[in-house]
Amino acid sequence: MINPEILSEEEKNTVIQMIKDAELRPFDAGDAFGSNNAGKITFIDETSLDIVIFGPSRGIELHPKFTETEFEIMSEELKNWFHTNYSD
């Protein structure tokens, strides 16, 4: 699904920019976990985090491994992009 190897350079840049422009809202997913899909974001310094598509918050989420807090990406534009480009 959100495998960077299948996204064009333009798609990667679009998603990255939407994430950069968005507010992050901390939330606690607790033990609840389920999603439409998930992937992994790896940074230049080799750190990584999980991106969860339509998870417990019903939004696009970031799940860092180094914190206990998850973050919802507050971007309707990003949600719509995933619905438009990667919905069944």
N, C-alpha and C positions, 0 to 999 in steps of 0.2 A: 504494500500500500504506500506508505510514505518512505519508501526506500530511496535515498538520494541518488542511487545509481540509475533509477528509472525517471527521475525528474530532470527536465532540461535545465540548463544553466539559468534561463529566464525564470522558470518556476521556482527554483531554489532561491534566487534573489528576491522574488516576489514574497515568498513565505517569510524569509529572513527579515525583510523590511517591515512586514506587517507585525511580526513579533517584536521587533525593535521599537515600533511606534506605539505599541499597546501598553496599557497599564497591567501590572500583575497583581492579582488579588490572592493573598494567602488564604488557604483553607485547609481543614484537616479531613482527609478522606476516611480516616479511621480504618476499620477493617473492610470497608466496602471497596470492592474493585471489580470493575467491569468496564468495557469500552467497546466502541465501534471498531477501533483499531489502535495500534500503538507503534511507536518507532523509537529511534534513538538519535539524539543530537550529539555529535562529537565536535569539540572545539579544537582550535589550533594547538593548544597546550595539552591535548589528549584527554582532558577531563570530559565527562559526558553526563547526560541526564536523559531520562525517558520523556517522551512527548506522548500524551495519551489523548486520543481523539474521541470526544464525546464520552468522557468517563463519568465518575460519580457526580461531578458538578454539572454535568450535561453540556460542558464546554470543552475547549481545547486546554489541556493541562500540561504543566511541567512538573516532573517528579524528580528533584535532585536526590542523588544517593547520599549526599553529605549533610542533609538537613532532614528534620522530621516533618517539615511543612511542605505541602504541595502548593502550587500556584496555578490559578486559572488565568489564562490570557484573555483579558477583557477586550475582545475585538469581534464585533459582528461581521466585519469585513473578512476576517480570517475564517470564522465559522462558515460564512457563505461560500468562501473559496473552496473549502473542503467539501461542502455539500455539492457544489457545482462540479468539481473536478474529480471527486473520489467517492461519490455515493453510489450505492448499488441500485 
